């Protein structure tokens, strides 16, 4: 099967011409799994191998830190150091960090996805995805709350980059903090400060994951089982009459314009096994689905739960070769601000979270609340959305869910 993104961390972001023919389409049968070479110990040895107690919280932490896995606590100290040393750590939150350095009690993590390519340094540096993970004080569950990147909000002044402040789409805060040579840490801090000013939420930790990190984790898992909940046409991946990978649409300010002679990749509803490039492409789509960015947020949240479920399955946890491959790929895929808390303490705090205890919430109830401001199409956060953030800040999301059950995103099935 070909791969239209053979080098996800470089290039101009366009699908490359593949030698392997057309991009593989999601297979029709339920949860059809790709065949991968058998690795690790023989099957009879795997059956008796005890599941490493450190591995599940290790992977849980990573998935909650956007599509990655990190390190664990129990078991070998050598293993602990092997994986924690692989995690890129950097101070990102700055003044948006919680003043009390502790993860006793409720935890808030800010996760930012970016599409950063080494060959396009002049491209804008807007945040592509913004997600808050809230973990209640009992540490037995997690709530995923996406912030629409077109949300029109006040952005505070930021002296480090010379930004004087103003109002704009929230994803522009990352670019405003990135400028004047400050880089990703400045972008992350200003975005976090923008959210803190808007909601009162401070963060115990945070992470940045880029395009290549997304793809490498799914590749290490051998793909991911996803239930596509709506027909999704790709604006990024297509093929021409010769089977060459081509961009099927030209992306303009007025919307996608079809490229003559190019057939787009289409993801049909139903449960299927997606390869790494298919999963990446699917959760990036927003232009041609009815609910736009809200649909993309839902798909990204569903993807996080799917990866969490697959990464903590016995097929990964009991196979030391597969587990090592996932953990090493994951550790290299992110930049993490631990908030001054050790990685083992993070692992211990998140050890009880399972995919079934993750609740996905829809900002603005998943419906458009649009307004044109200064010629830009923006989203206005509703009063109920601000109530959602208030309850998140006060560790009261269970009550919010009880009062607003329609704001919970269902798992695709």
C-alpha positions, 0 to 999 in steps of 0.5 A: 500500500502506498503512502502519500506522506512518505516524509511527514516531517518535511516538504511542502505539505502536499502528497507526494507521487507514490510508486505503490499506486493509488492510496489505499482506501479504508477497507469495507469489512469491520475492523479489518486489520492490516497484516504486519510481520510477526515480531517479538517472542513466539505466541506461546511465550506471549500468552504467559508473559505478565502485562507490564504494570507500568505500560498502561499509564505510560501509554495513557499519559502519552495519548492524553498528551496528543497522540503520543506515549511516554514512560511508566513507573513500576518495573525496571528503572532502566525501562523508566529512564529509557522512555522518559529520556526519549521525551523532549521536554521544554518550558512552554507554559510560562506565566500560564502555568499553575502556581501550585506545582502539584498534581494532587487534585484536578489536572488541566493539560493544554495540547496543541497540534501544529503542522510544521514543515522544515522546508516552509519556514515562512509559513504562518505558525497558527495552531492547528488544533487546541485541546484541553484535557481535564482530569478530575481530582479522583484521577479516574477519568478524563474530559477532552474539550476542543477549542474551535481554532476560529474562536474570536477572542482577546489576545493579551499583549506579549512583550517577548515577541513584541505583540501589542495585543488585540482580538483575533481568531484564537489560533493566531495567538500561537503565531503572535507569540512565535514571532520575533525569533521567540519560536514555539515556546512563545507561541504556546505560552501566548496561546495558554495565556489567551485561554487563561485570560478567557476562562481563568484556567491555569495548566499543570502541563502541556505538549506540542505535537506536529504532523510527523509525530502524529503519523509516527505514533500510528505507524508504530501501532500498525494503524488504528481502528476507526469508525468513520461517522460521516462521508469525508472527502479529502482535500489533501490526498487524491490520484490522477488517471495514472495512479499518481498522488495529487492534491485533489483541490486547490485551497483558496480563500473562497474554499476548495477548488477541484483540480481537473483530472484528480480523484480525491480520497474518500472515507466512507462511513463504517468501522475500518482499519486506517493506516498511518497516512489515512488516519492523519488525512482523515482527522485533518479534514474540515473543508468538505464536511457539513459541520466543518471544524466541529466535525474535525474536532469530533473526529480528532477526539474519536481518534484519541480514544481509538489510539488510547484503546489500541495502544493499551490493548493486550496485543501491544502491552504483552508484546515487548517488541511492539510496546518498545516500538510504540513507546520510542516513537511516541517519546520522540513525537512531542515536546512536553512541559511537565509543569515541574512535575516528574514524569513518573509522578505524571504516570502514577497520577494517570494510571487509572484512566481507560478509554472508556472513562474518557468523555468528549465534549463539544464546544458550542454544542458542536453547532456553528455560531458564526460572525464575520468580523473585519472580513474574517469568518469567526466563531463566537463562543456561546454563553453555555461554552463559557459555562463549560469552561467555568465548570472545567476550571472548577472541576465540576464537569460531571454536573455540566454533562448531567445538565447538557447531555447533548454536548457529549460527543458520541463514539463513532460506531 
